[in-house]
Amino acid sequence: MNYSNPGEQLDEMRLLFERDKAYRMAVVDSVTSNRPYLRFYGETAASQKPYKYLQSYTPTQGDKVLVARVAKTYVILGKVV
């Protein structure tokens, strides 16, 4: 992309990196009452809330999963193998 000045490029980079990511990777830390709790890549502690998932996925502790940003939360799309 062509920028008319360095400030435009910086503004675009800020938008790219400051926004919440559309997709993230996580590990299923635990499953309680069929509700998975996640530990996102790059974080050391598990989430304090359970996450929803697609019907085709069955959460299992230790699964590496791809999650998608939906509104102000994440939904588990499935297991990454």
Secondary structure, DSSP 4 states (H G I P E B T S, - for coil): ---SSHHHHHHHHHHHHHSPPSEEEEEEEEEETTEEEEEETT-SS--SSB-EE-TT----TT-EEEEEEETTEEEEEEE--
